[in-house]
Amino acid sequence: MFKRPFQIKSQAPVRSSDRRKLRADILARFSPLLLEDDLNAAGWKTGDEVVHEKVETSNGNVVAIYRIHNQPWWFRAADERIYPSVYTLWLLPNSFVVLSTHAFVMGKLLGGADLMLPGVVIPKAGLPQLRPGDPVSVNVLDRKHPDGTPSLCVGQALVSTEDAKAEGMRGKGVYILHWTGDWLWKSGDKTKADVTEGTANEGVSDDDEGQEEVISDSAFDGDTVDVPVREEGFPSAEERIADVQDAEDTPNQDAIDEIASVATGPTYEDVDGLLQQALLQALKVKLLPVVESTREVLPMAGSTFFSAYIQTSVPGGGKVDVAKTSYKKLSKFLKAQDKRGLIKVKEMKGEVMITGINKLHPEIVSFQPFRQPKLSQGAASVPVASTAVPPEPAGSITVSNLYKPHGTGTKEVFAEAGKDVHVLYTASEVREVVQQYVKDKGLVHSEDPRKVKLDLYLVQLLGKEEQKQVDVIGRDELGKRFLEQCQSHYELVIPGEEPIVRKGAPPPILITIERRHGNKVVTKVSGLETYSIDPEKSAEDLRSRCGTGTTVQPQAGSNPTRPQYELIVQGSKAKEVCEYLDERWRVPFTGRGNAKSSSLIQVTDKVQNKRQ
């Protein structure tokens, strides 16, 4: 969070009433370890002045810093939770939950990496009880420091203690927010923690006694505390893995693999750079040509821009997980690009919308597009401005239903689960988040595991009358209610093109059989352009296939600048049209020529006065 310099937006003393509230909030958050007397003893008396600084970090996050005696004591992160600075940790060493790690892992944490669970040293007393979102400090516990060093990092727990044990201590455990040597630390008096060696005691397991030391003291008490990962004399990943193979808390290969990922995995800076490259490629190569040909694509939902443009522009054809960047949320990333002047965004009804692109921005002008891997069968991309007749598709058109937390209760559940509420999810992913939330909150019915107890958020999925009468609900019904409260989207994948993501349900191709001019029957087909089906080519094909006349004319009421066309086939030819759409254009769910309505095909027979 403070890896790079931050910009101070405002600075002002805190009023006495707000000081009391701040103090009460801090005591409540860190109870029972932190007491009023502890704060007084550490040097923060009730009447002492507190200065509030509003700062903006390099990734666009707005953070509040609270200074006491010109020293940063506390900071309020973007999630509105309060955390202590490392200076406060040293003044109050027994007032915060501590996790311990190996010295070489600490070297990586002091560069901005997160703490992986296999890197946690489990003392004989066991792990402290943690819940996701709890504040955590991190120190070193090894043979040289058997009592543990002072804490050198501050972070947020990502998993509970029970879940960490259940998963075999694998995965990411702590999201590191602040560490000794970062710019928040540099904004203080730059004192360093005393990490002199201690004597052996029961703070560390007996196995650690035989471990070889893997990092020099200079990592902690030299001129700098920002330890380079590949400093001369610093152990390689192989040496670190070998060092922990005998440790009591890393008994399996999975844990060793996780340690390797700490040493070699991408950093926030790496993923941020990848995301920025994908953004510039998406803007210059894909979106700008469309915007310059027609401005009707803007404003565009940020989630649509990310899913359909940025994700398909990642170097190497991969994907970027926003949660693994320093921005954490898509909305913050987009707003940060607005501040840089690359794009214009506006928040509308809780959704960040792209409203403009600065095509003269130096980064866009100087950006050299890279070659993307060829699209595989079934892959897709965003439609570009072109009037060329599309080639015959190699695969089938596919439509996927996507959902975004939107209704009452859904956003809160996703936020509690640490998920970005501005990203689109499949139905199975939504159900997975809900089931994990139920498990984490202990809401499974004790007598019937197929039922779920309703808490403050889940009960909001019900109607007002139901809320008064229902306190448990079936798992399947809960998943159904949850999806109903989400905002529906769909992703349309047309072979050879970029995916198209839009709100609502996909508009169907309309096939209407009607009588005109006496007893003359015709079959009208509209909505082909949505699926990149060329009406003129289709008219030519159906003329040969059906052995009858066909015409194409502008559809009444369509936009003159982007007209939609209506294909008219002489006779009652709904079955033949459905077969053609299925075989030639791979439009799914056509009933294999049975002329039945489906999610993408709607057949209406006005002659027989019925919908098929």
N, C-alpha and C positions, 0 to 999 in steps of 0.2 A: 504493500500500500504506500509506503514511504521510501521506496527504493530510489526514486528520483526526486529532485527538488519539487516542493509544492509552492503554490502561489497563495499568499495571504489576501483574502477578499475583504475582511473586516476584523477589527480588534476593539474590544470595549470591556470595561469592568462589568462584572455580574452584579445585579442588584441584590440586596441583602435577602429579600424573600426568595429569589431564584437560587441564591447560594444555599439557603436552608433546604430547598427542594432537591438541589443537586446532591447535597450531602446525604439526604434521606434516601434518594434513589440509589446511590452508591452503596450505602450500608445495607439496603434491602437486596441488592443484586449479589453482594459478596457475603451475605450472612450464611452461616454463623461464624465463618473464619475471621471476618473483619468486624471490629467493634469500634464504638465511638472513642474509647480511650486510646485505641491503636492510632487513630488519625491524629489525635492531640499529641501523643507521644512522638509521632513521626514528624511533627512540625506544622500540621495544618489545624490551627485553632479555629473556632467557630467564627470569630470576627475577622479572620485574615482575608485580604482582598483576593478575589479569583478573577482572572482575565480570560474572557472567552474569545478565541480566535476561530474565525470561519475560513477554512483553507480549501483550495481545490488541488487534488493530486494530479499527477501527470496523465492518468487515464480518465480524468473527468469526474471522479468522485468528490462530493462535497463532504468534508469531515470537520467536526468541531473539536478543538483542542482547548483544554482547561489548564491554565498556568497558575501556579502558586509560587510566590517568591521567584518569579521569572523562570521557573522550571516547569517543563511539561509533565503534569501529574497524571492526567486522564485524557482520553480521547473518545469521542462518540463517532463510531463508524457509520457508513452509509446505511447499515441495517438498524440504526438508532440504538444499538446496544453500546454500553459504556465499557471501556477496557482500561487497565492501568498501563502507564509507560514502564519501561525497564527501570527508570529511576525510582518509581513508586514501588516496584517489586523489591528493589534493594533496600528501601526504607522499611518495608513491611514484608519481610521474607516468609513469615508464617501465616499470612492472611489470604493467600490465593492457592488454588489447586495447582499442583505441579506434576508434570510428566517428565520422565528422565529419558535421555538417549545417549548413544555413544559419542565420543569426541569427534570422530570423523563425520558423523551425520550432522552434528552441530555446525561443523564447517560449512556444510551445504545449506543449512537453515540460515546461516548468517549471510548468505548470498541471495536469499529470497525464496528458497524452495519450501514446500510444505512437508510436514512430518508424516512419513509412512508408518503404518502400524508395526511392521517388522523391525523398524528402527527403535521402537520403544523398549527400554530396559525395564523389566518387571522386578521390583524389589521384593524381598521376602514378605513384606507386609501386604503385597498385592497392589493392584491398580486402584486408584481413587474412583469413586462413583461419578460418572459423567453422563450428561444428556446432550444430544445435538444442540449446538448453539451456546453451550457453556463456555465461559472464558477459561483459558488454560495458559499457564506459563511453562516453559521448557528449560531444563537444565541438563548438565552432564553428570552422569553417575558411572564411574568406572574405578579401576584399581588405583589410579592416581588421586581420584576425588571420591573416596568411599562414602563421604557424607553428602556428596552432591555439591556442585558449584552453585553460586547464585544463578537465578534464572536469567537467561540471556535473550529469550524470545517471548512474545505474547501472541496467542492465536485463539481460534474458535474451534471447539470440538465438532467434528463432522459426524461422528457415530457415538452411540451410547456404549458404556463399558460392556454391557451384556451382549450387544450385537458384535462388538469387536472380538470378544472371546468366542462367540458362536461362529464367526467367520474365520477362526484360526489365526487371528491377528494379521489379516491380510487387507490390503487396500490403504487408502489415504485416511489418516486419523485426525490431523489438525491442520487447519488452514491458517498459515502464519500471516499475521497482520503487521507486526512491528518487531524489530530486532535491534540489538546493540550494533551501532554502526550505521543505521539508516538515517534518513534526513530528519526524522522526528528526534532521534537521539542527538543528532548534530545541532538541533535547535536549542538544546539544553547546554549545560556546562561541560559536556563531553567527558565526564568522569567515567572510569571503567570499573567493572566489578572486580572484587578481590577473588581470584580463583587459585590461590596457593594450594599446594597439595595438602591433603589431610592424612589421617592414619586409618588403617583398616578397621572397620567395624561391621555390624550386621546390616548396614544399609544396602549392601550389595551381596549377591549370591556368592557362595564359595567358588563357583566355577570361574568367576571373574578374577579371582586371585591369580590364576595361571595365565591370564590373557596378556598378550604382548601389547605395549603401548603403541598407539598408531598415529598420534598427532603430537607435535611439539608444543611446549608451553607458550611459544610465541603466538600460537593461534589465539590466545586469550589475553596475554599481558604485554604484547609488543606495541609497536607504534600504531598499528591499525587493528581493528577487530573484524574487518570485512575480509574473511579468510578466502583466498583464491582456491578454487576446487582443484586446480592442477598445479599448485605451487610446488617448486622443487622440494623433494623430500616428502611430499604429501602422498599417502598411499594410493595406489590405483584401485579401480573397482575390484579387480581380482584379489588384491591384498586385503581389502576391506571385507570381502565375502569370506575369505579364508579366516580372518580374524573373528568373525561372528559365528562360524560353523560350530564352535564349541560352546557358544553362549546358551544359557538355559532357556531364553525366550525366543530362540529361532531354531527349532528342532527339525524343520522340514524344508524341502526344496523350494516350495512356493514362497516361503519367507525369504530365502536367499535370493530368489528371483526378484522379489520386491526391493530388497536392498540394492540389487544391481540397477533397478530402474531409478532409484534415488540418485545414483551416481551418474547415470547416462541418459535419463529421460529428458524430454523437452521442458524448458522453463517457461514461466509466464511470458517472458520476453520473446521466446521463440514462437509461441502460439500467437501472441499479439502480432508479430511480424507477418506470420502466415495469413492471419485474418486481414491485415492491412493490404497485403498483396492481392488477395481475393477481391477485396472491395474495389481497388483501383481497376483491376481487370474487368469486374462486373460493370463498373461505371463507364469505362472508356470503350469497351468492346461490345457490350450487350445493351445497356440501358440507354446511353446517349444516342445511338442511331435511331432507336425507337422514339425517343422523346423529340428528336429533331424532325422526324417525319410526321409525327402526330403527338400532340400533348395530352391526349386523352388517357394515357397510362398513369398520369400523375393527377392528384396525389395517390400514392401507393402505400398500403400498409407495410410497416417495417418488417413484420413477420413474413409477408409475401416476398419482399425484396430479399430477405435473408435466405429463405428456402429456395426460391426460384432463380435467383441471380448470384448471390455470393457463394452459396454452397456448391453451385455448378461451376465456379470459377477458381476453386482452390488449386494451387499448383500441384501437379502430379495426379489430379483427379480424385484426391481424398476429400475428407470432410473436416470441418472445424467445429469443435464443441465450445460454445461461448462460455460455458461454465468453467472451462479450463484456461480461460484468459484472465488477465488482470481486471477486466471489466465485469466479469461474472454474469451480467445481464445484457441482453440485446439492446434494451432501451438506453442503457448507459453508453454503450458503444456508439450507437447512432447519434446520441446527443453530443458525444465527444467529437464526432466527425463534423457536426454542425458548428461547433465552436472553432474547429480548425478551418472552416470555410469551404469544405469539400461539397457538402450537401446542405439543404435546408430542410428542417424537420419541424413538425408541429404536433402537439399532443391533442388528439381528438377522442373524447369518450374513452379515455384510458389506453388508447392505442397510439403509438408513435408513428406518424405518417411522413413519408418522404414527399415533400412538396416541390423540390427543385434541386438542380445540379449546377455547380459552378464549373462549367466546362473550361474556363480560362484559368482555373487554379493551377499554380505551378506544378504541383504533384501530378495532376491529371495530364497536363500538357507534356511534361517530361517523361511520363511513364511509358516504358516500352513493353507492350503486350507480349506475353509468353504463349507458346504453342500448347494447347491443351490436348490430352489424349483423345483419340477418336471415340465417339460414343459407341458403347456396346449395344447389342440388341435390347430394346426395351428402355434404353437410357433416354434422357430428354433434356431440353433446355428451354429458355424463355423464347417466345416468338420474336423474330426480328422483322423489321420493315422490309417486305419483299412481296412482289406480285407474281413470282415464279410459281408454276404449277408444281405441287409437291410430288416427289418421286413415290413410287409404289412402296408402301411401308413394309419393313422386314418383319415386324412383330405386331402384336395386338395393341390397340389402344387400351389403356388401363386407367381406372378412376379409383382413387383411394380417399376415403373419408378421414378428415383430420379434425381435431378439436382443440380449442384454446380455452383455458379457464376464464370464465366470464361472469357467470351468475353468482348469486349470494352463496357463500360457503365454499365455492370451488377454488377461488384464488387463495383463500386462507389455508386450505388443505395443502395446495401445491407449495405455498410459501413455507409452511411448517416442514414439508418434505425436502426443502432446499431446491425446488425446481423453479425455473424461470417461467413466470406466468405470461410472458409475451411470446412464447414459442409454441408451435403447433405440435400436437401429439396424436398418435394413432389411438384407436379405441383400446387396444390391448395395453398400450403404455399408460393410458389414463387409469384403466382398471388396476394395473400393477402399482401405480402410485397410491391409489385409494387403499388397496389391500395392505401395502406397506405402512401407510398411515394408521390403519386400524390395528396392525400388529404393534407398531411403536407406541401407540397410545393405550394399549391394553384394552381394546374395546370389543374383543371377541367374547361372545356370550359364554358364560361359564358352563351352562348346561347344554347348550346347543351350539356347537362351533359353526354351524351354517348361518347363524344369526349374528348381528352386530349391534352393540349398544350405541345409541346416538349421543354424541357430545354437542358442544355449543355450535360447532361448525356444521356437522353432518345433519343436525335437526333442521337446519335452514333449507335443506333440499326438499323438505315436505311443505305442503300447503298449510295455511294458518290453522285450519281445523284439525288437520292431522297432527300438527305439533302438540296439540293439547291431549291427544289420545294415544299417540304412538311413542314408545321409547326404545324399541328394538325393531330391526328390519333385516330381511334376508340379504345375503351377500349379493346375489344376482340382481335383486331389486335395487340395492344400493348402487351397484354399477350402472344400471339403467337410468336411475334418477340423476346420477352424477353427470352422465353424458348428456342428458336432456338440458342440464343447466349450463353446459359448455357451449361456446360459440362454434357453430358448424362451419367447416371449410371443406374444400375438396382439392385434390391434386390431380390434374389431368396430364397424363403422360402419352404423348403422341410420338411414335417411333421416328427418330431423325430430328426431333425438335427438343427444345428445353421444356421442363415441366412448367405447367401453369397452375398457380395456386390462387384460389379465390374464395370469398365468403359464400355461405349458403350451399345449395345443392346444384349440381351441374345442370345446365339447361338442356332439355332433351331435344333430339331431332324430331320434328313434328311431321307425321305422315297422315294426311287427311284425304279420305275418299269422299267426294261430293258430286252432286249432280249440278250441271250448269247448262244453260241454253236448251231447255227442254229435257230430253232424255240422255243427253251426252254426259258420260261419267268420266271424271279425271281424278288423278292422284297427285296431290300437291305435297312437295317435300321442302321444308325450310329448316334453318338452323344448322346447315352443313358447315358453315365457315367456322363455327366454334371448334370443330374437330379437324380443321385444316383440310376439309374435303372440298375439292374444286367443283363448283356446280356445273361449269361448262363441260369438263371432262366427264362428270357423272352423267350428264344429259346425253353425251355421245355414246357412252357405254350402254346406257339403258335403252337407247334407241335401237341398238343392235340386239341387245339381250331380249327385249320385249317385242321387237318387231312392230313398233308403233311410234307415233310421233312424240317428240319431246320439245319443250321450249324452256328458256330461262328468262326471267324478268325480275326487275327490282321489286323487293317486297314492300308493300304499302306501309308507310310510316317509318321506314328505316332512315338512318342518318345519311344525308346526301354525300357527306364527305367520306363516309365509310359504309357504303350501301350493303345491305344484306339481300341475298337473292333467293328467289323461289323457283324451284324446279317443278315443272308440270309435265306429267306423263299421261298420255291418253289411255283411258280405260281404268278398270279397278286392278291396280298393280302393286298393292301393298306388300304382298308376299314376295314378289320379285324384287322390289326395292330392298326389303329386309335381307334377302339372300345376297343381293349385290353389296350392301353395306358390310355384311359379315365377311364375304369372301374377298372383296377388293380392298376395302378400307379397314378391315379388322375391328369394326365397331362391335364391342361385346354385348351380350345379353339380347341379341336380336331374335332369339327363339329359333335359330337355325332355319329361318324362312317361314316360320309359322305365323308371322305378322301379329305378334302379341306385344303389348306394351311392356316396357321394362324401365330400368332406371335411366337409360340413355335414349330409348326409343318410345315415343308415344304415338300409338296408332288410333285414329278415330274414323269410324265409318259412318258418315252422315247419311248415306243412302239407306243403310240398314238401321240407322238411328241407334248406334251403339259404339262404345269404346272397347277395343279388343285388348 
